[in-house]
Amino acid sequence: MLEAGIKIGGAELSTWIAMGLLPFARITGVCMVAPVFGALFVPAPVRIVFAVVLTAAVLQFAPPAPPEELGLMLLPALARELVIGIAMGFVTQMIFDAVVVGGQTVAMSMGLGFATMVDPSRGSVPVLSQFYLIVATLLFLALNAHLALLRIVFESFTLLPAGNISLASTNAAAVVGFGSTMFASAIKLALPAIIALLIVNLAFGVMSRAAPSMNLFAVGFPVTMVIGFCILTFGITNSAPALGELIASALSLAAKLAGGG
């Protein structure tokens, strides 16, 4: 009888662990790629502990996952949960990719494409992109978008209970379509500087025809940089609403992926 009791206890423990692994997989997917939470400067053990704490909180209110024992049969369900989490984190991460693309475009127009630094997440990127990235991160935190993302993740367990989803629920077409929004936002951020610097370059082209002996490389490069920085100074406040709209769109899509749309 004692052996039978031990076997029953082990089966129950295995089922309980399996039911906890499903929400843990979804939350881990978010923590892998989401901005701030998934940043490479955050140590992996910290992210794992954070995911465990969130999972413990979710288990207090979320509908229980279908009882399953640990084994190979659990792997497809874990994979589906991981895909859902990665999809929700990925769409918010695309906000910062749009900012990096916009910064690269402006840097090339200003002649600062050579001024790069190594980003652990994205490799070698222009310093100007890093500046835009810092501004976007501060705005993301100031708007409490990180808290909104956590709320969406928590609500997803009510709308899409763990273990009861299919890969069709990830709405891959919406994620791919959001890529066009990312590039459009990047152009929107960079367009004022691009147009102004294009006018400056056209003016230098006219000057080179009028005064062929003038060294445009010695004059044009510093003038272009000064004008570019002036445009950035006046345009950074105007770019905040565009970034806010992009953050709102990303969170809306994340909510849709979570079953709220």
Steps between C-alpha positions, in 0.01 A plus 500: 500500500790731575645442153161571341474823699845607383409426138182706525687786665764494228237509225322790662828688539585433135160631389533811719844579356371451145209738565748762625738453209241608242452857630873514578577429132277786383648747749853386417433571132403857588803547725730371225425769241292779655666840546649572843414150629689322223796738473835322487638712782247326728669177615329177400455382862319825581263448207434140605423600859277781371312252279458261795359780718255606228397137449428464871284814483314375191421164661306682772224620266540339158279208399690177568667336205372159388661236722789337317791296625861584427616333180550539129128553449535832683757642255250618230298691759818658641607600147163667433518694827855610420398621154214706646736664750769570241240653265372739769852606593618525139241756390605733784866446419431617143441850641868527579603347168305778327689757707834343406411504129394866524824591678708321238323689222561838665862410578566415135346831389718693748816317399525328838446148374862419590450595868383167636505315827438139592155417634479152661150453356544641147872495425668810358254791477553877456538708814198701388291183505615439857383850592158436345493163676559658841225756435259225393582290807443794735170577326399133518555504877347847549178386331492190724497287187697230684218476755242496221687210339498306827126564532446365148703189585295443815170551318609260227468209743131585544431553129729218380533251788829314513488172311183590309647691206605423146772660290228662289431724799835676453357684196828491308358721224447784747858470625638508146274794413633691798840496328370755248391718792850475641665622180239774454569622853874496435453720194265728693767551767778564249308692231540857638877462527523328161309779321696778670836338430396432140434873456843574651670257262315651203621843610858373514454352153398841364795661680741250348380597153529870579841473669680186378817589690327487841585192708154366578633212707666739744194726521206268439573234760504725811208708370295187435572370849412830669173530308422135567548540875286814499222308326532217752483747789176654374355175367552271797195642679289459186605137466358411844135488377601275210681267739199505731272396214740220405511374860119508517474307171746237621315452829170478311641225279642321804153509656356360177751215507400439861141447388367844578443613143 
